[in-house]
Amino acid sequence: MLNPHEGQALYAPTVPAPGPMVPPASMFGNVPGYEDTLAGGGGGYLPPPMPLHPNRDPEPAPVPQDWNIPSITEDVARERFIMYASGKCCYSNAPAKDGVITNMQAFNTYRYRLETFTESRSTEWATKPYEGEPADFYTQTAPRPWEIPVTGPSLFQNHEENIKVPYTSSNKPCHTCSASGKMPCHECNGSGTKVCWVCNGSGREGGDSPCNQCNQRGRENCSKCHGNGTKECETCKGKQQLLTYINLKVEWKNNVEDYVVEQNSGLEVDNLSDVTGKTLFKNAQYMLYPVYGFPDPSLSQASDRLVREHQAKFSQNSRILQQQQTIELIPITKVTYKWKGGIHVYYIYGNEHQVKVPDYPATCCCSIM
């Protein structure tokens, strides 16, 4: 007599895939000075304490009087133009080699850059698999966030450090797996087996031939959990216990803002972001004084505005460590040339002598075979 279940796969009930579980608030203790610290979401950036001694007022730096712009020669202009055309597969070299330069006009273009280097600190309750570390919760009073000594990077270099706050760690049962170290395998819904991929659960293949892959069971062991039906808990990594502690994130950031003086050369300002210029003025202090006495009043106005904005904005939730302001002269040369009776223009700009050609007069369609 045939077994009515022979050749039929038994399907396990669906087990939903485990999602991220927020640790319960009861996992974390109450640490003086960290009452607003949350799990995962942090407690926001913490304002630095008031300095014990008043800071000195910023001092104006000497401003140079020589703002002359360097010029390039006609030979350099032609050489860079030929190099530019040679690097384009669809450009003929003829305009660059045979064109006659009729005019070269230099433009004063200044870029003012303000850098404000800050340190900010934030906290959050964190967990990690327990590896036998000593739990030091409440063995001493935990230092306040801004009392913890940290070695920072070089000035104006972005960097981030995560530090375990002393005397805040304790070990707790894992909330995700209820301290079992295991979770149901969502690949096989916790059954340890999956429908046979050869016979699709029928136990037979090719008509009445028995399926050798699953020995006519219609199911085979799950490859993800090796037939166990469970997998290691991803939260505690099978350790069953978690170390809870307050994590201090220290972030050093160089906040940079540029202002470029408008110029009438016809070259768009966006092209200048990739080039450097001649440094005419550089001044670094704890707190800066705006640049005054610049030939173009718009740059002085921009310096005054940006310095005030940075000092007001970044002193609220971070500590200003240093400020630096730079004025660069970015050379732009507008070259007018004649080729085959037509008048054309190109630009050479930056210390790198980059070339911008609005409309090259001799191009062709390229095709890749």
C-alpha positions as CSV (number, residue, x, y, z in Angstrom):
1,M,0.0,0.0,0.0
2,L,1.4,3.4,-1.0
3,N,2.2,6.0,1.6
4,P,-0.1,8.9,0.8
5,H,2.7,11.3,1.7
6,E,5.3,9.7,-0.4
7,G,6.8,12.0,-3.0
8,Q,5.1,15.0,-1.4
9,A,7.2,17.8,0.1
10,L,6.2,19.0,3.5
11,Y,6.3,22.8,3.6
12,A,7.4,24.6,6.8
13,P,5.4,27.6,8.0
14,T,6.8,30.9,6.9
15,V,9.2,32.6,9.3
16,P,9.7,36.3,8.6
17,A,13.3,37.4,8.0
18,P,14.7,39.0,11.1
19,G,14.8,42.8,11.0
20,P,16.8,45.2,13.0
21,M,15.8,45.3,16.6
22,V,16.2,48.4,18.7
23,P,17.6,47.6,22.1
24,P,15.1,48.2,24.9
25,A,15.8,51.3,27.1
26,S,16.1,49.0,30.1
27,M,19.4,47.7,28.7
28,F,21.1,51.0,29.5
29,G,21.8,52.5,32.8
30,N,21.6,56.2,33.9
31,V,25.0,57.9,33.7
32,P,25.3,61.4,35.1
33,G,26.1,63.9,32.4
34,Y,24.7,61.6,29.7
35,E,21.0,61.7,30.5
36,D,20.0,62.7,26.9
37,T,22.1,59.9,25.3
38,L,20.0,57.6,23.1
39,A,20.6,54.2,21.6
40,G,21.6,54.3,18.0
41,G,20.2,57.7,17.4
42,G,22.8,59.5,19.5
43,G,22.2,62.5,21.8
44,G,23.0,65.2,19.3
45,Y,26.1,67.3,19.1
46,L,27.2,68.6,22.5
47,P,28.2,72.2,22.9
48,P,31.7,72.7,24.2
49,P,32.2,74.2,27.7
50,M,32.9,77.8,28.1
51,P,36.6,78.6,28.2
52,L,38.1,79.2,31.6
53,H,39.9,82.3,30.3
54,P,38.5,84.8,27.8
55,N,40.0,84.4,24.3
56,R,42.0,87.1,22.7
57,D,40.3,89.2,20.1
58,P,41.5,88.4,16.6
59,E,44.1,90.7,15.2
60,P,44.2,92.1,11.6
61,A,47.0,90.7,9.5
62,P,49.2,92.8,7.2
63,V,47.8,92.9,3.7
64,P,50.2,93.1,0.8
65,Q,49.9,95.9,-1.7
66,D,51.2,94.1,-4.7
67,W,48.3,92.5,-6.5
68,N,49.9,92.2,-10.0
69,I,48.8,89.4,-12.3
70,P,51.3,87.2,-14.0
71,S,51.1,87.0,-17.8
72,I,51.9,84.1,-20.2
73,T,53.8,84.4,-23.4
74,E,52.4,83.8,-26.9
75,D,54.6,80.7,-27.2
76,V,53.1,79.2,-24.1
77,A,49.6,80.0,-25.3
78,R,50.2,78.3,-28.6
79,E,51.9,75.2,-27.1
80,R,49.1,74.6,-24.6
81,F,46.5,75.0,-27.4
82,I,48.3,72.4,-29.6
83,M,48.5,70.0,-26.6
84,Y,44.8,70.5,-26.0
85,A,43.8,69.8,-29.7
86,S,46.2,66.8,-29.9
87,G,44.4,65.2,-26.9
88,K,41.0,65.2,-28.7
89,C,40.4,62.4,-31.1
90,C,37.9,64.3,-33.1
91,Y,39.9,67.6,-33.3
92,S,42.1,68.6,-36.2
93,N,45.4,70.2,-35.2
94,A,45.2,72.7,-38.0
95,P,43.6,75.6,-36.0
96,A,46.0,75.2,-33.1
97,K,49.1,74.9,-35.4
98,D,48.2,77.3,-38.2
99,G,45.9,79.8,-36.4
100,V,47.4,83.3,-36.0
101,I,47.1,84.8,-32.5
102,T,45.8,88.4,-32.8
103,N,45.2,89.3,-29.2
104,M,46.0,88.1,-25.6
105,Q,44.1,89.7,-22.8
106,A,44.8,88.9,-19.1
107,F,42.2,89.2,-16.4
108,N,42.5,89.7,-12.6
109,T,40.5,86.9,-11.0
110,Y,40.7,86.5,-7.2
111,R,39.5,83.6,-5.1
112,Y,39.0,84.1,-1.4
113,R,38.8,80.9,0.7
114,L,37.9,80.7,4.4
115,E,38.6,77.5,6.3
116,T,37.3,76.9,9.8
117,F,38.7,73.8,11.5
118,T,36.3,72.5,14.1
119,E,36.0,69.7,16.7
120,S,32.6,68.4,17.6
121,R,31.5,65.6,20.0
122,S,28.4,63.5,20.2
123,T,27.4,60.4,22.2
124,E,25.2,57.4,21.8
125,W,24.5,54.1,23.6
126,A,26.2,51.3,21.6
127,T,26.4,47.5,21.9
128,K,28.9,44.9,20.7
129,P,29.3,41.1,21.2
130,Y,30.6,40.4,24.7
131,E,34.2,39.2,24.5
132,G,34.9,38.9,28.2
133,E,35.8,42.6,28.7
134,P,35.6,43.9,32.3
135,A,32.4,45.7,33.0
136,D,33.3,49.0,34.6
137,F,29.9,50.6,35.0
138,Y,29.7,52.9,38.0
139,T,33.1,51.7,39.3
140,Q,34.1,55.4,39.0
141,T,32.4,58.6,37.9
142,A,32.3,58.7,34.1
143,P,34.1,61.7,32.7
144,R,32.0,64.3,30.8
145,P,32.2,64.2,27.0
146,W,34.6,67.2,26.7
147,E,36.8,66.0,29.6
148,I,38.0,62.9,27.7
149,P,41.4,63.5,26.2
150,V,41.7,62.8,22.5
151,T,44.6,63.3,20.1
152,G,43.4,65.2,17.0
153,P,44.8,65.1,13.5
154,S,46.9,67.8,11.8
155,L,45.2,71.2,11.4
156,F,42.6,71.4,8.6
157,Q,42.4,67.6,8.1
158,N,39.1,65.8,8.4
159,H,39.1,62.9,10.8
160,E,36.8,60.9,13.1
161,E,37.4,58.9,16.2
162,N,35.0,56.6,18.2
163,I,35.9,56.2,21.9
164,K,34.3,54.0,24.5
165,V,33.5,56.3,27.4
166,P,35.2,54.9,30.6
167,Y,33.0,53.6,33.4
168,T,29.9,53.2,31.3
169,S,30.1,49.5,30.1
170,S,28.2,46.5,31.4
171,N,27.3,43.1,29.9
172,K,23.6,42.3,29.2
173,P,21.7,39.3,27.7
174,C,21.3,39.7,23.9
175,H,17.8,41.2,23.2
176,T,17.7,39.9,19.6
177,C,18.0,36.2,20.3
178,S,16.9,36.2,24.0
179,A,20.5,35.1,25.0
180,S,20.3,31.9,22.9
181,G,23.0,32.9,20.5
182,K,20.9,31.6,17.6
183,M,18.1,32.8,15.3
184,P,15.7,30.9,13.0
185,C,17.1,30.6,9.5
186,H,14.9,32.7,7.2
187,E,16.2,30.9,4.1
188,C,14.4,27.7,5.1
189,N,11.9,29.3,7.5
190,G,13.6,27.5,10.4
191,S,12.8,24.0,9.1
192,G,16.4,23.0,8.1
193,T,15.2,21.8,4.7
194,K,14.1,23.4,1.4
195,V,12.1,22.2,-1.6
196,C,14.3,20.1,-3.8
197,W,15.4,22.2,-6.8
198,V,15.6,19.1,-9.1
199,C,12.1,17.7,-8.7
200,N,10.5,20.8,-7.3
201,G,9.1,18.9,-4.3
202,S,7.5,16.0,-6.2
203,G,10.1,13.4,-5.2
204,R,10.3,12.3,-8.9
205,E,12.0,13.5,-12.0
206,G,11.4,12.8,-15.6
207,G,8.0,11.3,-15.2
208,D,8.1,8.3,-12.8
209,S,11.9,8.2,-12.1
210,P,12.7,8.6,-8.4
211,C,14.6,11.8,-7.6
212,N,18.2,11.0,-6.6
213,Q,18.9,14.5,-5.4
214,C,16.5,14.2,-2.4
215,N,16.0,10.5,-2.2
216,Q,12.3,11.0,-3.1
217,R,11.7,13.2,-0.1
218,G,11.0,16.3,-2.1
219,R,13.2,18.3,0.2
220,E,16.9,18.7,0.9
221,N,19.0,20.2,3.6
222,C,19.2,24.0,3.6
223,S,22.7,25.0,2.5
224,K,22.6,28.3,4.5
225,C,22.1,26.7,8.0
226,H,23.4,23.2,7.0
227,G,20.1,21.6,8.0
228,N,20.1,23.0,11.5
229,G,17.2,25.4,11.0
230,T,19.0,28.1,13.0
231,K,21.9,30.5,12.3
232,E,24.2,32.5,14.5
233,C,22.7,35.6,15.9
234,E,24.1,38.6,14.0
235,T,23.7,40.9,17.0
236,C,25.8,39.0,19.5
237,K,27.6,36.7,17.0
238,G,26.6,33.7,19.0
239,K,28.1,35.0,22.3
240,Q,24.6,35.3,23.9
241,Q,25.8,38.4,25.8
242,L,26.3,42.0,24.7
243,L,28.6,44.7,26.1
244,T,26.7,48.0,26.4
245,Y,28.5,51.3,26.6
246,I,28.4,54.9,25.7
247,N,30.2,55.7,22.5
248,L,31.8,59.1,22.0
249,K,32.2,60.2,18.4
250,V,34.7,63.0,17.9
251,E,34.7,64.6,14.5
252,W,37.3,67.0,13.2
253,K,36.1,68.8,10.1
254,N,37.5,71.5,7.8
255,N,34.6,73.7,6.8
256,V,35.6,75.4,3.6
257,E,33.8,78.2,1.7
258,D,35.0,80.1,-1.4
259,Y,34.2,83.4,-3.0
260,V,35.4,84.2,-6.5
261,V,35.4,87.8,-7.7
262,E,33.4,88.3,-10.8
263,Q,35.4,88.8,-14.0
264,N,34.4,89.7,-17.5
265,S,36.6,87.3,-19.5
266,G,33.6,85.1,-20.5
267,L,35.0,82.0,-18.7
268,E,32.5,80.5,-16.3
269,V,33.5,80.5,-12.6
270,D,32.8,76.8,-12.3
271,N,35.8,76.0,-14.5
272,L,38.1,77.6,-11.8
273,S,37.3,75.0,-9.1
274,D,39.8,72.5,-10.5
275,V,42.8,74.8,-10.7
276,T,45.1,76.6,-8.3
277,G,46.4,80.1,-8.4
278,K,49.2,82.2,-7.0
279,T,48.8,82.6,-3.3
280,L,48.9,86.4,-2.6
281,F,47.8,86.3,1.0
282,K,47.5,83.7,3.7
283,N,46.6,84.2,7.4
284,A,45.8,81.6,10.1
285,Q,44.7,82.4,13.7
286,Y,42.5,80.9,16.3
287,M,39.8,83.4,15.3
288,L,40.3,85.5,12.2
289,Y,39.9,89.2,11.5
290,P,38.3,89.9,8.0
291,V,40.5,91.1,5.2
292,Y,40.3,94.8,4.5
293,G,42.0,97.1,2.0
294,F,41.7,94.8,-0.9
295,P,41.5,96.5,-4.3
296,D,38.2,94.9,-5.1
297,P,35.7,95.9,-2.4
298,S,33.5,92.9,-3.1
299,L,36.2,90.5,-1.8
300,S,36.5,92.5,1.5
301,Q,32.8,92.4,1.9
302,A,32.7,88.7,1.3
303,S,35.5,88.1,3.8
304,D,33.7,90.1,6.5
305,R,30.4,88.2,5.9
306,L,32.0,84.7,5.8
307,V,34.2,85.3,8.9
308,R,31.2,86.4,10.9
309,E,29.0,83.6,9.6
310,H,31.5,80.9,10.4
311,Q,32.3,82.1,13.9
312,A,28.6,82.4,14.7
313,K,27.6,79.1,13.1
314,F,30.4,76.8,14.2
315,S,30.9,78.0,17.8
316,Q,27.4,76.8,18.8
317,N,27.8,73.0,18.8
318,S,31.5,72.6,18.1
319,R,34.9,74.0,19.2
320,I,36.7,76.2,16.7
321,L,40.4,75.1,16.7
322,Q,41.8,77.3,14.0
323,Q,40.7,79.5,11.1
324,Q,42.6,80.2,7.9
325,Q,41.9,82.6,5.0
326,T,43.7,82.7,1.6
327,I,43.6,84.9,-1.4
328,E,44.7,83.4,-4.6
329,L,45.2,85.2,-7.9
330,I,44.0,82.9,-10.6
331,P,45.4,83.9,-14.0
332,I,43.0,83.8,-17.0
333,T,44.2,84.7,-20.4
334,K,41.7,85.2,-23.2
335,V,43.4,84.4,-26.5
336,T,41.9,85.6,-29.8
337,Y,43.1,83.9,-33.0
338,K,42.4,83.9,-36.7
339,W,42.0,80.8,-38.8
340,K,40.7,80.5,-42.3
341,G,39.2,84.0,-42.2
342,G,37.3,83.3,-38.9
343,I,37.9,84.9,-35.5
344,H,37.9,82.4,-32.6
345,V,38.7,82.4,-28.9
346,Y,40.1,80.1,-26.2
347,Y,41.1,80.5,-22.6
348,I,44.2,79.5,-20.6
349,Y,43.7,79.6,-16.8
350,G,45.2,78.5,-13.5
351,N,48.7,77.6,-12.6
352,E,48.1,74.4,-14.5
353,H,47.5,76.3,-17.7
354,Q,44.3,74.5,-18.4
355,V,42.6,75.2,-21.7
356,K,38.9,75.9,-22.4
357,V,37.7,76.2,-26.0
358,P,34.0,77.3,-26.3
359,D,33.8,76.4,-30.0
360,Y,36.6,74.6,-31.8
361,P,36.4,75.3,-35.5
362,A,37.7,72.0,-36.9
363,T,36.0,68.9,-35.5
364,C,34.8,65.6,-37.1
365,C,32.6,62.7,-36.2
366,C,34.5,59.8,-34.6
367,S,33.4,56.2,-34.7
368,I,35.0,53.3,-32.9
369,M,35.3,50.2,-35.0
